């Protein structure tokens, strides 16, 4: 039940189209200037809030939560 509440809260905070374009622009700037893996990770954090994975045997299901 706790996980379901979290999903409902997360889905209520959709970004606007302008916010999405702004975040993509920031990502592109950071990514093109990135040299190290750490810098690339910081760039990705401009777009991705978290990645959730569910592993069952040899199967892995990924859910990407964008900002």
C-alpha positions as semicolon CSV with decimal commas, in nm:
position;residue;x (nm);y (nm);z (nm)
1;X;0,000;0,000;0,000
2;X;0,287;0,235;0,083
3;X;0,437;0,181;-0,264
4;X;0,101;0,254;-0,428
5;X;0,073;0,584;-0,242
6;X;0,421;0,678;-0,363
7;X;0,323;0,609;-0,725
8;X;0,009;0,822;-0,695
9;X;0,208;1,111;-0,546
10;X;0,478;1,083;-0,814
11;X;0,228;1,077;-1,100
12;X;0,064;1,396;-0,977
13;X;0,378;1,599;-1,044
14;X;0,400;1,593;-1,423
15;X;0,637;1,851;-1,573
16;X;0,518;2,091;-1,840
17;X;0,643;2,064;-2,199
18;X;0,856;2,374;-2,140
19;X;1,015;2,216;-1,833
20;X;1,093;1,901;-2,031
21;X;1,260;2,100;-2,309
22;X;1,459;2,296;-2,051
23;X;1,581;1,979;-1,881
24;X;1,677;1,822;-2,213
25;X;1,870;2,137;-2,303
26;X;2,053;2,130;-1,970
27;X;2,131;1,762;-2,021
28;X;2,274;1,825;-2,369
29;X;2,495;2,107;-2,241
30;X;2,631;1,902;-1,952
31;X;2,670;1,585;-2,164
32;X;2,862;1,758;-2,444
33;X;3,098;1,917;-2,190
34;X;3,139;1,597;-1,984
35;X;3,472;1,422;-1,997
36;X;3,473;1,187;-1,699
37;X;3,217;0,924;-1,597
38;X;3,130;1,133;-1,291
39;X;3,047;1,433;-1,510
40;X;2,831;1,217;-1,738
41;X;2,647;1,079;-1,433
42;X;2,576;1,435;-1,318
43;X;2,438;1,514;-1,663
44;X;2,208;1,210;-1,653
45;X;2,078;1,318;-1,312
46;X;1,933;1,626;-1,485
47;X;1,686;1,392;-1,660
48;X;1,658;1,080;-1,442
49;X;1,539;1,093;-1,082
50;X;1,587;0,722;-1,013
51;X;1,590;0,379;-1,174
52;X;1,396;0,099;-1,010
53;X;1,477;-0,258;-1,097
54;X;1,294;-0,581;-1,021
55;X;1,501;-0,892;-1,061
56;X;1,345;-1,233;-1,085
57;X;1,589;-1,507;-1,179
58;X;1,759;-1,406;-1,503
59;X;1,492;-1,145;-1,582
60;X;1,541;-0,780;-1,487
61;X;1,266;-0,522;-1,528
62;X;1,375;-0,158;-1,522
63;X;1,153;0,140;-1,451
64;X;1,306;0,480;-1,524
65;X;1,158;0,770;-1,326
66;X;1,228;1,094;-1,509
67;X;1,245;1,434;-1,342
